[in-house]
Amino acid sequence: MANRKFYITTPIYYPNDIPHIGHAYTTIAADVLARWHKLKGDKVWFLTGTDEHGKKIQNAAEKKGKSPKEFVDDLIPKFKDAWKKLNIEYSRFIRTTDRDHEKKVQEILNKVYDNGDIYLGKYEGYYCTACEAYYTEKDLENGCCPIHKTKVDLLKEPSYFFKLGKYQKQLLELYKKNSEFISPKNRKLEIINRIKEGLDDLSISRTSFDWGIPLPFDKKHVCYVWFDALLNYYSGANDFWPADIHLVGKDILWFHVVIWPAMLLSAGIKLPKKIFAHGWWTFDKEKISKSRGKVINVDDLVSIAGVDSARYFLFRETPFGEDGDFSEQALIDRHNNELADKLGNLVSRVAALAEKYGIQKTENRLLKKLKLKEIEKHFEKYEIDRALNEIFAFIDVCNEYVQSKKPWETHDKKVLYELADSIREIAKLLFPFIPETSEKIAKQFRTDKIKKDEILFKKV
Ligand code: MSP
């Protein structure tokens, strides 16, 4: 099924600090999937960007003595540089301060208002600025935000509300009818139970600060940052709407599977096909935290063993969708034992032998052991770790083949052809994961005059 459209998004990140491993993880995952679909011949739109309005950014800017816009303008290049370092090929980097986005948000607000789904009221309750989220008394732990463990604010201000409660039934029906809407499936039950407990209307405007998009029907209010942010997927869609998949972390699943579809239902816009929640990374078994110095920035990540080893590690270490623990040693071990010893060795041995003895075209029986269908299926189901495992299982098969056929003794050109041809296929399949290495391999094996190049992975 070639030439389909494929539209994938990452969450848009708060530019209150430079990006770390958590942001990198989603962005690399989206890049792997986007590259895979491009290989398949699909027309791909890959959207990422930054979530720039709201109190959290305003506070961070104030701390630095800058205006919010100056503050975010200084940080955006850091995000773009990080993605460049990680070889992320996005289609657009959207900022919620982009003019076209702001216009679209106001347009949708008007539409939802005209549909009778927005009314004026008063919000009295708790708010965690670090989460940019509302909490009820029973959500709190000792009066603190359950995620950040910090004090929440008690708000009391006039606010416009979105009639989220009205969509309770439709949302439950959506999950039932479209059983893959929330992925992985094991995250669904919690959402359903929470909705069944009751779905309150959502406060969607604030008057106590001004760093946000003004409501078009009442300029004294600025739009709630999540209502603004979620709409980036639509305003930045470039005719690709509806999205095939929104990749998000498990912590923000609720916003994406409850608030977002309700907004779209209200505005009469098609729904995205799937929301996929991945797990969280810890660092040396501890929660990632800037203040406690437990953080891996993109520069740190890349400096350990190079960009491809970082990209590889994140999808080899943990099933996509589950939590994982990052440690420098674990990355180095995989770099040395898998990338250098398995992939690197295979490529350099075969390239050297093929260069020396030549190859002779024949039926490639070795390649039949590659489980291509399974790999494709894994990609279709967003099981990217399993796709990667399957490719490496074939690399093992190839290494065993070299061992058992001993082409350095036999000089068998046909065996060397089978190996070289299989390596070409491996390079192609690895391209989404480790594009730089994949190109280095492809270069050596491009024509039948194979030439060994420098080694792919120097051991760390
Ligand atoms: N701005 C919102 C998203 C709006 S999308 C319409 C936001 N931004 S964020 O910068 O705080 O986080 C973005 C993503 O990073 C989330 O998906 C979150 O799950 C992910 N991660 C942050 N820390 C993480 C880990 N330690 N591990 C894995 N992902 C983590 O939320």
Boltz pocket constraint, residues with backbone or C-beta under 6 A from the ligand:
constraints:
  - pocket:
      binder: B
      contacts: [[A, 10], [A, 11], [A, 12], [A, 13], [A, 14], [A, 21], [A, 22], [A, 23], [A, 25], [A, 26], [A, 51], [A, 226], [A, 229], [A, 230], [A, 231], [A, 247], [A, 248], [A, 249], [A, 250], [A, 251], [A, 252], [A, 278], [A, 279], [A, 280], [A, 281], [A, 282], [A, 288]]
      max_distance: 6.0
